Amino acid sequence: MARSQPQNAPDDSDALEHAIAGVAAAMADPSRVKMLSALMDGRAWTATELSAVTDVAPSTASAHLNRLMNSGLIVCVAQGRHRYYRLAGSDIAALIENMMGVSWRRIDVPKSSTPASLRIARTCYDHLAGEIAVQIYSAMAKQGWITPEGSTVTLYGQQQFAALRIDLSQPGRRKACCGCLDWSERRFHLGGYAGAALLTAFNAQGWLTRQPGYREVAFSEAGIRHLRQVFAITVAD
């Protein structure tokens, strides 16, 4: 005989809906959105730094950070006596980037409102975004580095990455390659493990420089020269 369900047993049929609503509620505050946007540079920030970014009192910043942690959007990393906060992962960064794109469509004149430095080149968590990143993705697709839908690095692409001293053999559980919709350009840039490895290599080889605490990146003369040689991309002065 089938066992009857206890009258007071929790009904989890709406668990997903409640979870989505919880995440949305955690993001439904301009100060918390500013914190998440700051953490999109891929680095870990202190509570004091995030308090300054959002222009709120330290106690208020602490409450916001707890809310974001409880929702699984950020994590806290202890380093000695210091505590740092960062995004919980690349999937959270992708969620924020997509929300930026959706929200940007509600602004009448995005071209004139977007800071030029962000449009040209910036980080999207741990990979490149902006005009140059979109051009790199387009060049990779045209040259056959990646499949047309951007989900796989081709054998030729693996050879080209290797020529740039980039090893794609151990992506772990992460997607080896994917197209990430750029919120300012409305086109794809390279995401996934390949996108992260590309940014790391560009930085290590001195092709670009990053400023701590900022998403903007600046390409060096060597980087501009290699962009032209490898991807046929011309960067304006």
Helices and strands as residue ranges (DSSP letters): H 15-27, H 30-38, G 39-41, E 45-46, H 47-54, H 58-70, E 74-79, E 82-87, H 90-104, H 110-113, H 116-120, E 122-124, E 127-129, H 131-143, H 155-163, E 178-181, E 188-191, H 192-204, E 208-210, E 217-219, H 221-231
